[in-house]
Amino acid sequence: MGGIGKTTLARRVFNDERIIQNYPIRVLLRVTKNYSETDLLKKMIGRVGGSVEGAERRQELERKLVSLLSRNLFLVLDDVWSPDVWEDLLKNPLMHGATSNCRIVVTTRNENVARNMGDNIHHVEKMDEECGNYCGRRFGIIERRAIFPDSKKLEVKWFKNVMDFLSQSRFLGVLRSKRSTMDWEKVLRSDLWKMAEFNKKVPGVLYLSYEDLPSHLKQCFLHCSLYPNKADMYRKDLIRLWVAEGFTEENGELSMEEIAEGYYEDLIWLNLLQVDPTFVDGSRCTMHDLLRSLAQSLIHGEGVYVSDLQSLNTNPLNKLRRLSTSNIGERVEIPDRIVEEKCLRSLLIFDSPRARTIGDDLFKKLRKLRVLLLNDTSIESLPKSIGELSQLRHLDLDRTKIRGIPESVGGLRNLQTLSVSGCKSMRKLPKAITKLYNLQCLRLQDTPLTSLPKGMGSLTNLSELDMFIVSDDGELKELQPLAKLRSLSIYRLDRATTTGESVLANKSALRQLHLFCMCPDRVQRTVEQSQRARRICHGLCPPPSLQYLSIKFFPGNCFPRWMTVSSSTLLSLAVILEHS
C-alpha cells in the first residue's frame, strides 16, 4: 500500500547512528517502475563515490561497481516493483564485490516481490485508533472537546476517514487550523472523500493539504507532477522554471528568484516535497507517489506527463499548455493535434538519449513556448528557427551533445535562463548571446569553453553566472556592470592583468563566490602566472553579504587579507591549494 510509511521507516533505519558507525558506504536508491538497468547502475556507482565516465554498457558498469565496494555497504532499495532489480541486476556485482559486510533493505508494495527476494519480511501496518488518538493529542485536536461538546462524534468520523495512513498524520496541521465544529463538519461533508479519481490512487484526505494552499503554491505543486516518477528535482531548476512560468507574485523587496526560493521552502515545510537526505542543504527533493498522483489528477487537462507521445493522439486532452515526456525516439516531434491547437507553452523532454534531431519547422509551429527543456538528449544542433520563439524564457540544454548554438538565439529577447552545463562537445558561445538583455541565469559549468564572447557586461540583469572565464587579454571589466549577481564563478585568474579591487565592490546581492585561480590541469605554471593569480585574488574584496566562498588552486602561501576579516554571514568556506 502506498503512503503507509515504508520509505519513512527505511529512512529511519538508514539514518540510525549504529548504521552510520558500522557501514562507511550507505546508499539509498529509489527504483522506478520502469527502471533502466544502466541508469540504475550509474546511480549506484555515483552514490558510492565513483565516476561513470567512459562506461556505458552494463558489463562495464558492473565491473566498475565491483571495484568500488571495498568497505561495508548498507543499501536501501526503495519502492521495488520487480524482484529482477536484485536477481538479474544488482545481486551479481554486490556478491562479487570486495565488501566484507553487505546489508540490504527493500521496500515494496507487492508482497510477491518481497517473497521472491526472500529473507525476512516486515509488514508496515495501518495506524490503529490508539495511535490515532496519540497523534490527535500531540497536535492539540482532541483537546478541543472541552470547547466543542460535539467533537467526540466528529473525532470518530475523523479517524474513520483519515487515520488509516501513517503518512497523513503530517496533514493534521491543516485541520488544526479549523476553529469551529461547523468548520470540521464542512470538511467531513466534503465531496473529496467520494472523489472517484482519489479512491483508487489517492486517499481523499491528501486533497486537504492542496486545498489549503494559496494559489501560487498550488501552481508550483502541480508543476512538479510534470517530472517523471521518482525523478530527482533540484531547487535551482524548480525555482527558474517557476519564474519562467509566471507563478511568482511580485514583492517589491525581493527578486523573483528569491520569491520562488521561498515557495520551494514552503512546499518542503508542508511536506508536499521531500528533501533528499543525502543533500544536507535541501537542494534536491522528490515527490511522494501519492502526492504525485494527486497533482497529476488536478493538473489533468492543462499539463501532462506521458511516457509515450503517441498516446496523445487518442487522448481527449484539449488545448494542452504543458507537455512533459521521456524516452522518445531519434527525432523530437509533437503530435499534430497539439501543434495545431497552438496552445503549448512548455515542452519538457527527460531521459531521452536516443533523441538526436529536431525538425526545422517545429519551433515555427510552437510560437508560444515559454519553457524548452532538452537535457540529457543526444541533440547536436538546434535549428535556426529557435530564434523565432519570442516568448521563450527558459532554455535548458544540459548534458546534450550540442556543438554550438545558432546566432539566431539573439532573437530570444525574453529569455531569462540559458543552461548549457555539461555539454562536452561545445567550445564557444554565439556572439549574439550578448543581446539577451533579460537573461538572469547563465549556466556553463563542466562545458569546455575556452572564453566568453566580448560584451558580456551588457547582460546587466544576470543574477547567476557559474563560469566567467578571464580572457587572454586579462580584462575583468566585463564583470563591473553585473551588479545584480547573486552567484558568480570566476575561472583563470592567472590570466588577469588588471587589479580586481573594484570588480566585486558594487555587488551587494552576492551570496556565492567561487574563484578558480589557475587552470585545473596538470600543466606547469609559470612564476608570472602564479604571481598574477595571487595578486588578483588578494585584490578581490567580496561584499559582506557573501555566504558561500570557495577558492580553488590557490597558488599563495598566505590567505588574502580580506579573508581574515570577521564575517557574520559566511556559512561555508573551502580553499584548495595549488599543490593539492
C-alpha positions in Angstrom: 0.0 0.0 0.0 1.3 3.4 -0.9 1.7 6.1 1.7 1.7 3.8 4.7 5.2 4.7 5.8 7.6 2.2 4.3 10.0 4.7 3.0 9.9 6.7 6.2 10.7 3.6 8.2 13.5 2.7 5.8 15.0 6.2 6.1 14.9 5.9 9.9 17.0 2.8 9.7 19.2 4.3 7.1 20.0 7.3 9.3 20.3 5.3 12.5 23.6 6.1 14.3 24.5 2.4 14.6 24.2 2.0 10.8 26.3 5.1 10.2 29.0 3.9 12.5 29.2 0.4 11.1 28.6 1.0 7.4 31.0 3.5 5.7 29.1 3.1 2.4 25.4 3.9 2.7 23.2 4.1 -0.4 19.5 4.9 -0.7 18.3 4.1 -4.2 14.8 4.8 -5.5 13.8 2.2 -8.1 11.2 3.4 -10.7 8.6 1.0 -12.0 10.2 1.1 -15.5 13.8 1.4 -14.5 16.7 1.4 -16.9 19.4 -1.1 -15.9 22.3 1.2 -17.0 20.8 4.3 -15.3 20.3 2.4 -12.0 23.9 1.1 -12.1 25.2 4.6 -12.9 23.2 6.0 -9.9 24.6 3.2 -7.7 28.2 4.0 -8.8 27.7 7.7 -8.2 26.3 7.1 -4.7 29.3 5.1 -3.6 31.6 7.8 -4.8 32.6 6.6 -8.3 32.6 8.1 -11.7 30.7 6.6 -14.7 32.8 8.5 -17.3 33.8 6.2 -20.2 31.4 3.4 -19.2 28.0 3.0 -21.0 27.4 -0.8 -21.3 26.0 -2.8 -18.4 29.1 -5.1 -18.2 31.4 -2.1 -17.9 29.3 -0.5 -15.2 29.1 -3.8 -13.2 32.9 -4.1 -13.2 33.2 -0.5 -12.1 30.7 -1.0 -9.3 32.5 -4.2 -8.1 35.8 -2.3 -7.9 34.3 0.4 -5.6 32.8 -2.0 -3.0 35.8 -2.2 -0.7 34.1 -1.5 2.6 30.9 -2.4 4.5 27.8 -1.5 2.5 24.2 -0.7 3.6 21.8 -0.5 0.7 18.2 0.6 0.7 16.2 -0.2 -2.5 13.1 1.9 -2.2 9.7 1.1 -3.9 10.8 -2.0 -5.8 8.2 -3.3 -8.3 10.0 -6.4 -9.6 12.5 -8.8 -8.0 14.5 -8.6 -11.2 16.3 -5.5 -9.9 18.0 -7.7 -7.4 18.2 -11.1 -9.0 19.1 -10.0 -12.5 21.0 -6.8 -11.9 22.5 -5.9 -8.5 23.0 -9.3 -6.9 25.9 -10.4 -9.0 28.1 -7.2 -8.6 27.3 -6.9 -4.9 28.0 -10.5 -4.2 31.3 -10.3 -6.1 32.4 -7.0 -4.6 35.2 -7.0 -2.1 32.9 -5.7 0.7 33.1 -7.9 3.8 29.6 -7.0 5.1 26.6 -6.1 2.9 23.1 -5.4 4.3 20.1 -4.7 2.1 16.7 -3.3 2.9 14.0 -3.4 0.3 10.6 -1.6 0.4 7.8 -2.7 -1.9 4.0 -2.6 -2.2 3.8 -6.1 -3.6 4.2 -8.9 -1.2 5.0 -11.3 -4.1 8.1 -9.2 -4.8 9.2 -9.5 -1.2 8.7 -13.2 -1.2 10.6 -13.7 -4.4 13.5 -11.7 -3.0 13.5 -13.9 0.2 14.7 -13.4 3.7 12.7 -11.5 6.5 9.6 -9.6 5.6 8.3 -6.8 7.9 4.7 -5.6 7.3 4.1 -1.9 7.9 0.5 -1.8 9.3 -2.1 0.9 9.2 -2.5 3.3 12.1 -4.8 2.0 14.8 -7.2 4.1 16.9 -4.9 4.2 19.9 -2.1 5.6 17.7 -4.5 8.0 16.0 -5.6 9.3 19.5 -2.0 9.9 20.4 -1.5 11.9 17.2 -4.7 13.8 17.9 -3.4 14.7 21.4 0.0 15.7 20.1 -1.5 18.0 17.5 -3.9 19.5 20.0 -7.0 18.3 18.2 -8.6 16.0 20.8 -8.3 18.7 23.5 -10.9 20.7 21.6 -13.7 18.5 23.1 -13.7 20.9 26.1 -14.5 23.7 23.7 -16.8 21.8 21.3 -19.1 19.3 23.1 -19.9 17.6 19.8 -16.3 17.0 18.8 -16.4 13.4 20.1 -18.7 12.5 17.2 -16.5 14.3 14.8 -13.5 12.6 16.2 -14.9 9.2 15.3 -15.6 10.3 11.8 -12.2 11.8 11.5 -10.4 8.6 12.4 -12.6 6.6 10.1 -11.7 8.8 7.2 -8.2 10.0 7.9 -6.2 7.8 10.3 -5.8 4.8 8.0 -2.4 6.0 6.8 0.6 7.0 8.9 1.8 9.5 6.3 -1.4 11.5 6.6 -0.5 12.5 10.2 1.6 15.2 8.6 -1.6 16.9 7.3 -3.2 17.2 10.8 -2.0 20.8 10.8 -4.5 21.6 8.0 -7.4 20.6 10.3 -5.8 22.0 13.4 -6.5 25.5 11.8 -10.3 24.8 11.7 -11.7 26.8 14.6 -15.3 25.6 15.0 -17.4 22.5 14.9 -19.0 23.9 11.8 -15.6 24.1 10.0 -14.9 20.5 10.9 -18.3 19.3 9.7 -17.8 21.1 6.4 -14.5 19.3 5.9 -16.0 15.9 6.7 -19.0 16.5 4.4 -16.7 17.5 1.6 -17.0 15.6 -1.7 -13.3 15.0 -1.6 -13.9 11.7 0.4 -16.0 10.4 -2.5 -14.0 11.6 -5.4 -13.5 8.7 -7.8 -10.1 9.7 -9.0 -8.8 9.7 -5.5 -10.5 6.5 -4.3 -8.2 4.2 -6.3 -4.9 6.2 -6.2 -5.0 8.8 -3.5 -6.8 8.9 -0.1 -9.1 11.9 -0.2 -7.6 13.5 2.9 -4.4 14.4 0.9 -6.6 16.8 -1.0 -7.0 18.9 2.1 -3.3 19.8 2.1 -3.7 21.1 -1.5 -7.0 22.9 -1.0 -5.5 24.9 1.9 -2.6 26.2 -0.3 -2.5 29.8 -1.7 -2.9 29.9 -5.4 0.8 30.5 -6.2 1.8 27.4 -4.2 -0.9 25.3 -5.9 0.6 26.1 -9.3 4.2 25.2 -8.1 3.0 21.9 -6.5 1.1 20.9 -9.7 4.0 21.8 -11.9 6.2 19.2 -10.0 4.0 16.4 -11.4 5.5 17.1 -14.8 8.7 15.4 -13.7 8.9 11.6 -14.3 8.1 9.3 -11.4 10.8 9.1 -8.8 12.8 11.8 -10.6 15.2 13.9 -8.6 14.2 17.6 -8.6 16.7 20.3 -7.8 15.9 23.5 -6.1 17.8 25.7 -8.6 15.9 24.1 -11.5 12.4 24.4 -10.0 13.0 28.0 -9.0 13.9 29.0 -12.5 11.1 27.0 -14.1 8.5 28.6 -11.7 9.8 32.1 -12.5 9.6 31.3 -16.3 6.1 30.0 -16.0 5.0 33.2 -14.2 4.0 31.5 -11.0 5.8 34.1 -8.7 3.9 37.0 -7.3 5.7 40.3 -7.2 7.2 41.6 -4.0 9.0 44.9 -4.2 11.6 43.9 -1.7 12.6 40.6 -3.2 13.7 39.3 -6.6 11.5 36.8 -8.4 14.2 34.2 -7.8 14.1 34.9 -4.0 10.3 34.7 -4.0 10.4 31.3 -5.8 13.0 30.1 -3.4 10.5 30.9 -0.6 7.9 28.8 -2.4 10.2 25.9 -2.5 10.9 26.1 1.2 7.1 26.4 1.9 6.4 23.2 -0.1 9.2 21.4 1.8 7.9 22.7 5.2 4.4 21.5 4.3 5.8 18.0 3.4 4.5 18.3 -0.2 8.0 17.8 -1.4 10.5 15.5 0.4 14.2 16.6 0.8 16.7 14.0 -0.3 18.6 13.3 3.0 21.9 13.0 1.1 21.7 16.7 0.3 22.0 18.3 3.7 21.4 21.8 2.2 18.0 20.7 1.0 18.9 21.4 -2.6 17.4 18.1 -4.0 14.0 16.7 -3.4 11.4 14.2 -4.6 7.6 14.0 -4.6 5.9 11.1 -2.9 3.9 8.8 -5.3 0.6 9.6 -3.7 1.1 13.3 -3.9 2.3 13.0 -7.4 -0.9 11.1 -8.3 -2.9 13.8 -6.6 -1.1 16.5 -8.6 -1.5 14.7 -11.9 -5.2 14.3 -11.2 -5.6 18.0 -10.6 -3.4 19.3 -13.4 -5.0 17.0 -15.9 -6.1 18.9 -19.0 -3.7 21.8 -18.6 -0.5 19.8 -18.3 0.5 16.1 -18.5 3.5 13.8 -18.3 3.4 10.9 -20.7 5.9 8.2 -21.4 4.5 7.6 -24.9 3.8 10.7 -27.0 1.7 8.7 -29.5 -0.8 8.1 -26.8 -1.8 11.8 -27.0 -3.3 11.1 -30.5 -6.1 9.3 -28.8 -6.2 11.2 -25.6 -9.1 13.6 -25.2 -6.9 16.4 -23.8 -7.6 19.8 -25.4 -5.6 23.0 -25.5 -2.7 21.4 -23.7 -0.4 24.1 -22.3 2.4 21.9 -20.7 3.7 18.7 -22.1 6.4 16.5 -20.4 7.7 13.2 -21.8 10.6 10.8 -21.7 12.3 8.0 -23.7 11.3 9.5 -27.1 12.8 8.3 -30.4 15.6 9.8 -32.5 13.5 12.8 -33.7 11.9 15.3 -31.4 8.3 15.5 -32.7 5.0 16.7 -31.2 1.6 15.1 -32.2 -0.1 17.2 -34.9 -3.2 17.8 -32.9 -1.2 19.6 -30.1 0.7 21.6 -32.7 -2.5 22.7 -34.5 -4.1 24.0 -31.3 -1.2 26.4 -30.8 -1.5 26.5 -27.0 1.6 24.7 -25.9 3.7 26.9 -23.6 6.1 24.3 -22.0 7.9 21.3 -23.6 10.0 19.2 -21.2 11.8 16.1 -22.5 13.6 13.9 -20.0 15.8 10.8 -20.2 15.8 10.6 -24.0 19.4 9.7 -25.0 18.2 8.4 -28.4 16.8 11.8 -29.4 19.3 13.3 -31.9 17.4 15.8 -34.2 14.8 18.5 -34.2 12.7 19.3 -37.3 13.5 22.7 -38.8 9.8 23.7 -38.7 8.9 22.5 -35.2 9.7 25.8 -33.5 7.9 27.8 -36.2 4.7 25.9 -35.1 5.3 26.4 -31.4 5.5 30.2 -31.2 4.0 30.4 -27.7 6.7 28.3 -26.0 8.0 29.7 -22.7 9.9 26.7 -21.5 12.0 24.3 -23.5 13.9 21.5 -21.7 16.0 19.1 -23.8 18.6 18.0 -21.3 20.2 14.5 -21.4 19.3 14.1 -25.1 21.8 13.4 -27.9 20.9 16.5 -29.9 23.9 18.0 -31.7 22.4 21.2 -33.1 19.4 23.5 -32.9 17.6 24.8 -36.0 17.9 28.5 -36.7 14.2 28.8 -36.1 14.9 28.7 -32.4 15.3 32.5 -32.6 11.6 32.8 -33.6 10.4 31.7 -30.1 10.0 35.3 -29.0 8.2 34.2 -25.8 10.8 31.7 -24.7 12.0 32.3 -21.1 13.8 29.1 -20.2 16.1 27.0 -22.5 17.8 24.0 -20.9 20.3 22.0 -23.0 22.3 20.5 -20.1 24.4 17.3 -20.9 23.4 17.2 -24.5 25.8 16.6 -27.4 25.2 20.0 -28.9 28.2 21.5 -30.6 27.0 25.1 -30.9 24.1 27.5 -30.6 23.0 29.4 -33.7 23.4 33.2 -33.8 19.6 33.4 -34.2 19.4 32.9 -30.4 19.8 36.7 -30.2 16.2 36.9 -31.1 15.2 35.4 -27.7 14.8 38.8 -26.1 12.6 37.5 -23.2 15.0 34.6 -22.3 15.7 34.5 -18.6 17.6 31.2 -18.2 20.1 29.6 -20.6 21.6 26.4 -19.3 24.3 24.5 -21.3 26.1 22.7 -18.4 27.9 19.5 -19.1 27.9 19.9 -22.9 31.2 18.2 -23.7 31.1 19.0 -27.4 30.6 22.7 -27.1 33.7 25.0 -27.3 32.2 28.5 -27.6 29.0 30.5 -27.2 27.5 32.7 -30.0 28.3 36.4 -30.0 24.5 37.0 -30.1 24.2 35.9 -26.5 25.3 39.4 -25.5 21.9 40.7 -26.9 19.9 38.7 -24.4 19.3 41.7 -22.1 16.7 40.0 -19.9 19.0 37.0 -19.2 19.1 36.3 -15.5 20.8 32.9 -15.3 23.6 31.6 -17.5 24.9 28.1 -16.6 28.0 26.8 -18.3 29.6 24.5 -15.7 31.5 21.5 -17.0 31.3 22.7 -20.6 34.8 23.0 -22.1 34.6 26.7 -23.1 37.9 28.5 -23.6 36.5 32.0 -23.4 33.2 34.0 -23.4 32.1 36.5 -26.1 33.1 40.1 -25.8 30.2 42.2 -24.4 29.1 40.1 -21.5 28.9 43.3 -19.5 25.7 44.2 -21.3 23.8 41.4 -19.5 23.1 43.6 -16.5 20.1 41.5 -15.3 22.3 38.4 -14.6 21.9 37.1 -11.1 23.7 33.7 -11.7 26.8 33.2 -13.8 28.6 30.0 -13.0 31.5 30.4 -15.4 33.1 33.7 -16.1 36.4 32.9 -17.9 39.1 35.6 -17.8 40.0 36.2 -21.5 43.5 36.1 -22.9 43.7 40.0 -22.7 43.3 39.6 -18.9 40.4 42.0 -18.6 37.9 41.8 -15.7 36.0 44.9 -16.6 33.2 42.9 -18.2 32.1 41.9 -14.6 31.9 45.5 -13.5 28.3 46.3 -14.7 26.8 43.0 -13.4 25.6 44.5 -10.2 22.7 42.0 -9.6 24.8 38.9 -9.4 23.9 36.6 -6.5 26.1 33.7 -7.6 29.4 34.0 -9.5 32.3 31.7 -10.5 35.5 33.2 -12.0 37.9 31.0 -13.9 41.5 31.5 -14.9 42.5 34.4 -12.6 46.1 33.6 -13.6 45.3 35.4 -16.9 44.2 38.6 -15.3 46.4 41.6 -15.9 44.2 44.3 -14.2 43.6 44.7 -10.5 40.4 43.2 -9.1 39.7 45.7 -6.4 36.5 47.3 -8.0 35.1 44.2 -9.7 33.0 43.0 -6.7 32.6 46.3 -4.9 29.1 47.0 -6.2 27.7 43.5 -5.9 25.7 43.9 -2.7 23.5 40.9 -3.6 26.3 38.5 -4.0 25.8 35.3 -1.9 28.0 32.7 -3.6 31.5 33.3 -5.0 33.8 30.6 -6.4 37.3 31.5 -7.5 39.5 29.3 -9.7 42.9 30.8 -9.6 44.6 28.5 -12.1 43.7 26.1 -14.8 42.8 22.9 -13.1 45.0 20.7 -15.2 48.5 19.4 -14.5 50.3 21.8 -16.9 53.3 23.5 -15.4 52.5 27.1 -14.4 55.0 29.9 -14.8 56.0 32.0 -11.9 54.4 35.0 -13.6 51.0 33.2 -13.8 51.1 32.3 -10.1 52.0 35.8 -9.1 49.2 37.3 -11.2 46.6 34.9 -9.7 47.8 35.6 -6.2 47.8 39.4 -6.8 44.3 39.4 -8.2 42.9 37.1 -5.5 44.3 39.4 -2.9 42.8 42.4 -4.7 39.3 41.0 -4.9 37.2 42.1 -1.9 33.8 40.5 -1.8 30.8 42.3 -0.2 29.8 41.5 3.4 26.7 39.8 2.1 28.7 36.7 1.0 27.5 33.4 2.4 29.5 30.8 0.4 33.1 31.2 -0.7 35.4 28.7 -2.4 38.9 29.3 -3.7 40.5 26.5 -5.8 44.1 26.1 -7.0 45.2 29.0 -4.9 49.0 29.5 -5.5 49.8 31.6 -2.4 51.2 30.6 1.0 49.0 33.1 2.9 45.4 33.9 2.5 44.1 37.3 1.2 43.7 39.9 3.8 40.0 40.2 3.3 39.6 36.6 4.3 40.9 37.3 7.8 38.2 39.9 8.5 35.4 38.5 10.7 32.1 37.8 8.8 28.7 37.3 10.4 27.1 36.0 7.2 29.7 33.5 5.8 28.3 29.9 6.2 30.7 27.9 4.1 34.4 28.3 3.2 36.6 26.0 1.1 40.2 26.6 0.0 42.2 24.2 -2.2 45.8 24.9 -2.5 47.7 24.6 -5.8 49.8 21.6 -4.8 46.7 19.6 -3.9 
